[in-house]
């Protein structure tokens, strides 16, 4: 019933926004794309990048996995290099210059894992000299400190970022049909990060170096369930004019170590919480990219090539043993060629074409299974995909812009999806060597309309169909819980997005976005009875609304985030035999924040989940209860 009322509220807000004639300084985005600037981040004061993404149309984060318009497979790019949401969340928020959200198939630009879109994060480079020290805390007992500084002199640039945060959260799973998931203590995380960057820039010539280390120790609410991830990375980028073009190069290396521990998982008593096995991960990633770009008054042309080599090693070792019972050691090589061309036709029409050819090879795979058998599986034929995309834009009038796009996407299976196997006492995860790449086709059409002096309204219709979707198939709902990655037939997702930004009065701003998304299974050969079911973790309705006030040194923001109900599994289970509710109920949560600026200090006080609403996220996980946060930023 709450969402019936919520829909009425959405319609009322939409009607009011159509009538506003104030000014809101924001440029019209292209179809399916939007930009979060450093000013937006400063105004909203989110707890993390994940919180920012959740507040945008079409995007959501379910237990660390990004979806876009109901599609899993969203690439994360940090300063031009593939990254992860975890890496981005380690950034100091004041170091971020902009975040670009590309909705719809983006494999033509970003390759595999961009089937549903891409999140492109750019940090501050060449910024004005500044140094900021931020102290953080919350009512849960979390404490932290961040430092960010940039210095410039005659084209030379240097920057330093430091972060040390100890986050204490709530008991994430208080009841579940599987006892290994139930948390008996608050989850907690200690995250440290250091980034040192430097470079030189003169006109179109530039060179930059970024050296970073992140160290995260996470305890997942059970005494012997933890993970310790350490990542060291080095990235170098350079650009030089070449005739009438610009040659850009990027290269990088990342080394990670990821040990963890699991308990027996058989209960919440002493025996069930005893340590059982170590989960050991380590690996390297080497990558390089060359791009040649021509820019002119009529448009831009860009061609390039990419090479990436990834080695991952996963092992399972009993707690009381020095010998591994499972090992997966694999090498994946990705080579790609890409091209981009955009041109203007007259003053009002623009077309852009992207194309990318990716080839994935698995030249070195070694598996040692629990039966004591070592094997080198056949890597099989290389997996190859070509993905094009066409985007059109037409300025129909001074205030109205029409956009349309059509493109394809793909996600290649990873070695761990193909071969990783873990058979614990409480649950099993099985590999599937027969997995095929996911492939998709997406098209959308939208309109951007300026209202008043610079207010903006946009609406987009989108449709995605993809085959061989890779998902987790539950083979046994009992104990042990048996899961396996599988190609789950064909899926279709279609819906509407609305966004509106207004300034009804001098000190006030209003923003609203709403996504309607219908993501259904249309073919499942293994389980034909699931045809017509909803995809798990895909709410049909998603609404965000915010009212902001800023006058002089005082500002405030009230935000609403609301989602409708969503299922947890492909079978769309409502209640199981034990009476546990698998469907996650819809919810609406209010957040509020206040900022007071002094000469050298900004003070922020925020209250998340003001009315302490209890709601479910992920697999029987409870969302954040009411939480008070504070930030104290000092310019030094």
N, C-alpha and C positions, 0 to 999 in steps of 0.2 A: 504493500500500500504506500510505503514511503516514496517509491519511485513514481507513482502516479502524481503525488503532490510535487515531486521534484520536476517532473515534466511540465506541469502547470507553471511552476516557478521559472523554468527555463524559457518558456514561451513569453511570460510576462517580461523577463529581463530582456529578451530579444526585441520585443516591441518597444521597450523604453530606449534601448540603444539605437534603434533605427531613428529615433527622434532627436538624438543629441546632435548638436551643431558645433561643439567645442573643438579643440585642437589636441591631438595626441601625436607626438613626434615619432613616427615609425614609418619606414618605407615599405611599400607593398612587396611581399615576398613572391617568388616564383611558385608555380604549382607544386604543392607538396613540400615546400621548403620554408623554414623560418630560422631566424637568427636570435640568439640570446647574447646580448652585449655585456661588457663589463659593468655598464651603468645599470642594466637589469639585475645583475647579480648583487650589486651593492644595494639596490632598492629592495630586493626581495629577501635578502639575508637567509638563504636556505642552509640547512644543516650539511648538505652534500650535493654533488652534481646529480645524484640519483633523484633527490627531491625536486630539483629543477626539471628534470625530464618528465617526472610523473605529472607535473603541472601543465604540460603542453599537450595540444590536441593530438590524438592518435597514438601517443607513446605511453608505455607503461613499463614498470620494473617489478617483476614478481620474483622475489628471493634472489636478486642479483642477475636475472635474465631479462634483457630488454626485448620487448615486442613493439611492433609498429603496425598499426591498423590490423591487428590480429595475426601478424606474420612473425614467426620466430626466424631469426637470421638477420641481425642488425649489426653492421660493421661499426667498430669504434676506431677512430683514427686520431692520433695525437701528434700534432706537428708534422703531418704528412706520413707518418708511419703507423701500421696496424697496431692496435693496442687492445686493452680490455677496460670494462667499466670499473673494475677494481683499481687499475692503475690510475684512471682519471679521478676516482674518488680520493686518491692520495694527494692530489694537487692542492696547494693553497688556493682558495677561491679567489683571493686578490691577485693571483698570478695569471688568471685566465683572461684573455683578451676578448674571445668570442667563442660561441658554440653554434655550429650550423647543424640543423636537423633536416635531413633529406628523407622524405617519405616516399614510399613506393620503391619499385625495383631500382637498385643502384649498383648492380654488379657491373654495368657498363663503365662505371668510374672506379669502383672500389673492389671488384672481384668477388670471390666467394665470401659467404657470410653477409653479403649486402642484399640478400633477396628481398628483405622487407624494408630496407632503408639503411641510413648511415648516420652516425653521430660524429661530427668532425670538430675537434677541440684544438684551438690555437692559443698558446700561452703568450704572455707579453714578451716582445722582442723589440729592442730599440725604443723602449718606453722612456718617458722623462724620468730623471733621477728621482728615486723615492725609496723610503725604507719604512716598513710598517711591522709592528709587533702586535700580535693579537692573542689575547688570553680568553679561554673558553671554559665554560662549565655548565652543568645542568643539575636539575633536582634529583636525578638518578645517581649522582655521585661522579659523573664524568668530569674529567679535567683535561685541559690541553693548552698548548701554546704553538703559535705559528709565527714565522718570520719570513718576510719577503723584501728583498732589496734589489734595486737596479741602479747602475752607475754608467754614465756616458762621458766620453771625452774625445773630441776630434775624430769621430767615427768609430772609436773603440767602445765596445759595450761589454758589461759584465753583470752577472746576476747571481744571487744566492737565495735559496729557499730552504727553510728548515721547518720540520713539523714533528711534534711529539704529542700524541693524544692517547689518553686512557679512557675508553668508552665503556660504560657499564649500562646494560640494558635490562630488560625484564625477562621473566621466564617465558620463552617463546612458544613452547608447546606444553600446555597443562594437561591435556587429555587427547588421546589418539588411539586408534585401533592397534597400533604397533608400539610396544613398550620401549623399543630402542630409540624412539623419537622424543619421548617425554623428557622435558628438562626439569631438573630438580634444584637448580640454582640459576640466578640471573646470568645471562650470557655477558661476556666481557671481551674486549679487544684492546690490545696495546699496539698502536701503529706509529712508526717512526719513518721519516723520509728526509732525504737531503738531496738537493739538486744544485749543481754548479754549472753555470753557463757563461759563455764568452764568445766574442766574435768581433768582426770588423765589417763596416758597410760604407761604400762610397758609390752613390748613384745606383746603377743596376748590379754592381759588383758586391758580393758579400760572401762571408764565410762564418760559420758558427759551429760551436761545439757544446754539447749538453751531456753532462755526466750525472747519473742519478742512481740512488739506492733507496729501496723501500724495504722495510722490515715490519712484518705484521704477525703478531701472535694472537690467535683467536681461540677462545674457549667457548664451546657451544652448549653450555648449560648442563653438562654432565662432567664429573671430576676427571674422567679419563677419555674425554672426547675433545681434541684440540688439533690445531694446524698452525704451523710456523713457516710462513712464506717469506723468503728473502730474494729480492730481484736486484741485480746490478745491470745497468745499461749504459752504453756509450753511443751517441748519435752525432753525426757530422753532416752539415748541409752547406752547399756552396752554389753560387750563381755567377755567371760571367757573360757579358754581351758577346755575341758571335754573329758578325755581319749584321743582318737586320733582325736577328733572333736573339733569344736568351737561352743559354744552356744551364739547366739546373741539375744538381746531383745530390742525392741523399744516401747515406749508408749508416748502418748501425749494427750493433751486436748486443744481445741480451742473454744473461746467464741467470738461471733461477734454481733454487733449492727449496723443496716443499715437503718436509717431513710432517707426519701427523699421526695421531693415535686414536683408535676406536676401542670402546669397551665391548663386553660380550653382547650387550644389547638385549638380554633376555628378560629384563625387568628394571624396576627402580629400587630393588633391594640391594643388599651388599654384593651378592653374587652377580646380579645383573649389571652392576656398575664397575666390576673388576676390569682391568685392562686386558684386551684380547689380542690386538694385532696392530702393528705399525703400517701406515700407508705412506710409502716413500715416493717422492717425485723429484725429478731433476731434469735439466735440459738446457739447450742453447737455441738461439734464433739469430741467424745472420741474414741481412737483407740489404738490397741496394736498388736504387731507382735513378734513371736518367730521363730527363724530359727536355724537349726542344720546343720553344714557344715563339710564335709570331703574333704580334699585336698590331692592330691598325684601326682606323676609324670605322671600318665596316664590320669588324669582329675580331675573332681570335682563332688561331689554329694551334693545336698542341699534339705532339706525338711523343711516345716514350716506351720504355721497356723496364721490366721489374724482374728481379731474381730474389727468391727467398729459400733458405734451407733451414729446416726445423728438426731438431733431434729431441725426442722425449723419452724418458725412462720412468716407468712405473713399476713398483714392486710392493708385494705384500709379505710381511715378516711377522710371525707369531711373537707375542710380547716376551716370552721366555726362551727365545731361540735366536741364534745368530744366522740362521739360514732362511732364505726367501722361499716361499711356497708358490709364488707367482711372479713372473717378470715379463714386462712388455717393453722392448727397446725398439724404437722405430725412427726412421728418417723420412721426412716428407720434403719434396722439392717442388716449388711453384715457380713457373716461368710465365710471363705475360707480356703481351704487346697491346698498347692502347692508343687511341686517337680521339681527338675532340675537334669539332668544327662548329663555330657559331657565326652567323651572318645576319645583318640587318637588311631588310628590303623596304626602302623608304624610311619614313619617320616612325611608323607605328608597328611594323611587323618584324619579328625576330624568330629565327629557327636555330636549333642546336642539335647536333648529332654526336653521339658518343658510341664507341665500339671498343670491345676488349676481348682478346683471345687468351684464355687461361689454360694451362696444361699442368696437371698434378701428377707427380710420380712418387712411388713408394719403393725406393730402391733397396732399402735395408730394413727388414722387420724380423725381430727375434722374439719368440714366445716360449716361456717356460711355465707349464701349467701345474695345477695342484696335484696332478697324478705323477709328477716327477718327470714328465716328458718334455724334452726340448725340441722345438721345431722352428723352421724358417718358412713361414707361409709364402706361397707364391704372391708376389706383389700384383700380378695380373697386368692387364693393359692399362696404360696411363689414362687418367680421366681428363677429358678435354671439353671445354665449353666456350662458345662464342656468344657474347651478350651485347646486343645493340640497344640503343635508346634514342628516341626522337622527342624533342620538346618544342612546342610552338607557343608563341606569345604575341598577342595582338592588342595594341592600345586602341580600344574601340572609341574612346573619348578621353578628354582630359582627366576624367574621374574614374573610368572603368577600364579594367584590363582583363582579357580573357586568356586562359592558359589551358594547355592540354599536353599530355605526354603518353607515350606507350613504350614499354621496354620489357626486357626479360631478366631473370635472375637465376642464380643457382647457389647451392651449398654443397661442397664436397664432403663426404664422410671422413671423419678423422680416424687415425689408427686406433685410438682408445675405443671409439664406437664400434670399430670392426672387431677388435680382439680382446679388449679388457674384460676380465672376469673376476668377480669377487663373490665367494660363497661363504657368508658369515652364518652364525647360528640363527639370527633373526631375519636376515634378508639376503637375497642374491641379486647381483647385477651381472647379466650375461652379455658377452660380445656377440656380434652378428657379422661374420665375414661376407655375407651376401648383400650387404647394404648397397644401394645405388644412390647417386647424387640426387638431391632435390632440384627441381626445375620449376620456374614460375613465369607467368605472363601477367603484367600489370598495366592497366591504363587508367587515366583519370582526366577529369575536365573540371575546371574551376573558374571562378570569377573573383576579382578583387575590386572593391568599390570604395572610393574615398567619400567620406561624409563630412559636411561642414568644411572647415579649413584644412584639416589633415587627419581627421578620424578615419578609421579603416574597418571595413567589414569584408570577410572573405568566406567563400563557400566552395567546397570541393566534393565531387562524387568520385569514388574510387572502386575499382574491382580487381581482385587478384585471384588467379586460379593457379594452383601448383600441384604437381604430381610427385609421387614417391616421397612425400613428406616424411622426414625422419622424426620419430617421436618415441617416447618410452611406452612400451606395451607391457601391461601387467598380465603375466601368465598365470599367477596364482595369488589370490587375495588373502590366503591364509598365512600361517607361519611355517616355514619362512615365506616372506613376501618375495616373489620372483618377478624381476623386471628385465626387459631386454629392449635395446634399441631396434626399431623396425621401420620399414617403409610403409606408412599407413595410407595406402591408396592415393586418392585425390581429394583436394580440399578447395573450397571456394570461399573467398571473403569479399564482401562488398558493403559499402556504407557511405555515410555522409560526414563531413567535418565542417564546423562553423567556427569562425573566430571573429571577435570584435574588440577593438581597442578605442576608447573614447576618453575625452577630457571634458566632462560636463560643466566644470567650473575651474577657475584659475588654479586652485590648489588640489583639485581632485582628479583622479584617473580611475577608469573602470575597464576591466578586461574580462572577457568571457570566452571560453572555448568548449565545444561540445562535439563528441564523436559518437555516431551510431555505427556499429559494426556487427555484421551477421556472418560469422565464420562457421561453416558447416562441412562435415565430412560427406563427400558425394560418391566416393568409392572406397571400399575396404574389402579386398578379396578374402582376407583371413577372417574378418568378422563382418559379414554383410548386414547383420542386424544393427550395426552402428551407423549405417548410412542415414543421413539426416540429423545425426547428433551434433551438438555444439563442440567445438574444440575446447579442451580444458584451459583454464586460466584466461579466458577471453570474454570479459564482460561485454554485454551488448550495448550498454550505455556508459558514457564517461563524461563527466561535467566538471569543469574548473571555472571558478569565478573569483575575482579579487577586486577589492576597492582600496585604493591607495590615497593617502593624504600627505602632502609635503608643503611646508611653509617655513621659510627661514631655516633654522637649525633643527626643526622638529618634523619627524615624519612617522607615519604609521601605515599598517597594511592589515586588512582582514581578508582571509582567503578561505574558499570552500572547495573541497575536493570530494567527489562522489562517484561511486561505481555501482552498477547493478550487480545482480547475482552472477556467479560463474561456477562452472563445474570443475572438479579436480581430476577426473579421468575421462578417457574417450568413451567409456560405457555410460557416462552421464549418471553415475550413481547418486541417488538422493540420500538414502539411508542404507547402511549395511545391516547384516544380520545381528550385529551387536548393538545396534541403535545409534551408531556414530553417524553424524550428518556429514556427507562428503561434499555436498553443494555449499559453496561459500555464499553467505547472504550479502545482499547489497548494503551499502553504508554511505553515510555522509559525515565528513569531519571538517571542523573549522579550526583554522590556525590564525594566530594574531601576533604581530610584532610591532615594537616601537623603537625608534632610533632618535637619540639626542646627540647633536654634533657640537663639540666645543672647539676651541682653537686648534688643539693638537690631538684631541681624543674623540672617538666616536663610541658611544655606548648603545648596545642593542639588548633589548629584553624581548624574548619570544615565548609564546605559549602554544605548543602544538597539541592538537586534539583537545580543544578547550573543554568540551563537555564529557571527556573521558569515555568516548564511545568504544566499545569492544567490537572488533571485527577481525575476520580471518584473512590471511594472506598466505600464499604458498600452500604447502601440504600440511594442513592442520596447524599452521603457525598463526599466532595472534599478532595483530598489528600493534604499533607503539601506543601505549596508553598515554594519558595526559603527561606532558613533559614541559618543564620550564627550562629555557636555555638563556644564557647570557654571553655576550661578546664585548670585549673591551679592546678597541684597536687604537694604537698610539703611533702617530707619525713621528719618527725619530731621525 
